[in-house]
Amino acid sequence: MAKSKRITSPDKVAPESVENNSGMLHPVTPEQRYHYVEVAAYYIAERRRSFDAGYAHEDWAQAELEIDRLLAEVQINR
């Protein structure tokens, strides 16, 4: 699986993710995005491997892609 260059922490959010949702009525803060990614990564780890160790970066990268896609589609922030 390809590694994401956009693995973030709440204080270091990729600028393009903030720009992508800036047109929303209520833009998502970096902290909210981080929380969405964190929760999504948890469920990805549970669903894919029943929390087997060693895949946290892959799960996080996949979660970031999914959350950014949803934010772009304005499905989370309605």
NULUMLUM-929142 format. One line per 8 residues: number of its first residue (from 0); for each residue z, y, x of N, C-alpha, C, O. Coordinates in steps of 0.02 Angstrom, whole numbers. Example, Ala and Ser with C-alpha at 12.3 -4.5 7.8 and 13.67 -1.06 7.14 Angstrom:
<nodes>
0 = 390 -284 660 390 -225 615 390 -165 660 423 -166 712 ~ 354 -112 642 357 -53 684 394 2 645 402 57 670
</nodes>
This chain:
<nodes>
0 = 0 -59 42 0 0 0 0 62 45 34 63 96 ~ -38 112 25 -42 174 65 23 213 61 55 216 8 ~ 41 242 117 102 282 119 87 353 95 34 380 110 ~ 133 381 59 126 449 34 152 498 86 202 485 119 ~ 118 555 94 141 607 138 190 653 101 216 700 131 ~ 203 640 37 239 687 -4 309 664 -22 336 686 -73 ~ 339 620 16 407 600 2 451 660 11 450 693 63 ~ 491 675 -40 528 738 -40 602 728 -52 624 675 -73
8 = 638 780 -38 708 785 -56 713 846 -101 666 885 -105 ~ 768 855 -136 771 911 -184 762 979 -152 739 1025 -184 ~ 781 986 -89 774 1051 -57 708 1058 -18 695 1110 12 ~ 666 1006 -20 603 1008 16 549 978 -28 525 922 -16 ~ 529 1014 -79 480 991 -128 411 1012 -105 401 1068 -80 ~ 363 968 -115 294 984 -97 270 1044 -138 274 1042 -200 ~ 246 1097 -106 226 1158 -142 174 1146 -196 176 1179 -248 ~ 128 1098 -185 77 1086 -235 105 1059 -300 76 1070 -353
16 = 162 1024 -297 192 999 -359 221 1056 -401 218 1053 -462 ~ 247 1106 -369 273 1164 -405 215 1204 -433 218 1228 -490 ~ 162 1212 -394 104 1249 -418 71 1214 -476 48 1247 -522 ~ 69 1147 -474 35 1109 -527 68 1119 -595 33 1116 -646 ~ 133 1131 -598 165 1137 -663 186 1209 -678 225 1220 -724 ~ 161 1257 -640 181 1327 -650 152 1356 -714 178 1406 -738 ~ 100 1326 -743 72 1352 -804 107 1327 -866 88 1346 -922 ~ 157 1285 -859 193 1257 -917 239 1310 -947 257 1359 -914
24 = 258 1300 -1009 305 1345 -1041 372 1346 -1005 402 1399 -997 ~ 395 1289 -983 458 1282 -948 445 1241 -885 453 1180 -886 ~ 426 1273 -830 410 1234 -770 469 1193 -746 527 1212 -754 ~ 453 1137 -716 504 1092 -690 528 1119 -623 487 1137 -580 ~ 593 1123 -615 621 1145 -551 616 1090 -499 606 1032 -517 ~ 621 1107 -436 620 1055 -384 675 1003 -395 664 943 -382 ~ 733 1025 -418 788 977 -430 772 930 -487 787 870 -484 ~ 741 956 -541 721 913 -597 669 862 -575 673 803 -592
32 = 619 886 -537 567 840 -513 597 785 -470 580 726 -478 ~ 643 804 -426 676 755 -384 711 703 -427 707 643 -413 ~ 747 725 -477 783 679 -522 734 632 -558 746 572 -563 ~ 678 660 -583 628 618 -616 602 564 -568 595 506 -587 ~ 587 584 -506 561 537 -457 614 485 -441 599 425 -435 ~ 676 506 -433 731 461 -418 738 407 -472 745 348 -456 ~ 737 427 -534 744 379 -590 683 333 -593 690 273 -602 ~ 624 362 -584 563 321 -586 563 270 -529 543 212 -539
40 = 585 290 -469 587 244 -412 636 186 -426 622 129 -407 ~ 691 201 -458 740 149 -477 706 97 -521 711 37 -508 ~ 672 120 -573 640 73 -619 581 36 -588 568 -21 -605 ~ 546 69 -543 492 34 -507 521 -22 -464 495 -78 -464 ~ 575 -7 -428 608 -59 -386 633 -117 -429 627 -175 -409 ~ 661 -101 -486 685 -154 -531 628 -196 -558 631 -257 -557 ~ 575 -163 -581 519 -197 -613 480 -239 -564 460 -295 -580 ~ 467 -213 -505 422 -247 -457 456 -304 -419 426 -357 -411
48 = 517 -293 -396 547 -342 -350 619 -357 -364 653 -386 -321 ~ 645 -338 -420 716 -349 -435 760 -321 -379 809 -353 -359 ~ 743 -262 -354 781 -226 -304 783 -258 -235 832 -248 -198 ~ 733 -297 -217 730 -323 -148 729 -265 -99 697 -214 -111 ~ 765 -273 -45 771 -219 5 706 -213 45 666 -259 48 ~ 696 -155 74 641 -145 120 580 -111 90 530 -101 125 ~ 583 -91 27 525 -61 -5 540 7 -35 501 32 -76 ~ 594 38 -15 615 102 -45 562 156 -36 549 194 -83
56 = 531 161 22 481 213 33 420 202 -11 392 250 -38 ~ 398 140 -18 341 125 -62 358 141 -134 317 170 -170 ~ 417 122 -156 438 135 -225 442 210 -237 422 234 -290 ~ 469 247 -189 476 320 -196 407 353 -199 395 396 -241 ~ 362 331 -156 294 360 -155 258 347 -221 225 391 -248 ~ 265 286 -247 235 270 -311 265 312 -367 230 336 -411 ~ 331 321 -365 365 362 -416 341 434 -413 330 465 -465 ~ 333 461 -353 307 530 -346 238 537 -377 224 585 -412
64 = 195 488 -364 128 491 -393 131 490 -470 96 528 -503 ~ 172 445 -497 177 439 -570 207 503 -601 181 526 -652 ~ 259 529 -572 291 590 -599 243 649 -594 237 688 -642 ~ 210 658 -538 163 713 -531 106 707 -580 82 757 -607 ~ 83 646 -593 30 635 -643 55 655 -712 21 690 -749 ~ 115 633 -729 144 651 -794 155 726 -801 142 756 -853 ~ 180 757 -748 189 830 -750 122 866 -760 118 915 -797 ~ 72 841 -727 5 872 -734 -20 864 -805 -56 908 -830
72 = -2 810 -838 -24 799 -907 23 831 -957 12 826 -1018 ~ 75 863 -934 125 898 -975 158 851 -1024 172 870 -1081 ~ 172 790 -1003 205 742 -1047 280 743 -1039 316 726 -1086 ~ 305 761 -982 377 761 -972 407 825 -1000 462 824 -1028 ~ 372 879 -994 402 945 -1007 384 974 -1075 377 1034 -1081 ~ 375 933 -1125 359 958 -1193 421 974 -1230 417 996 -1288
</nodes>
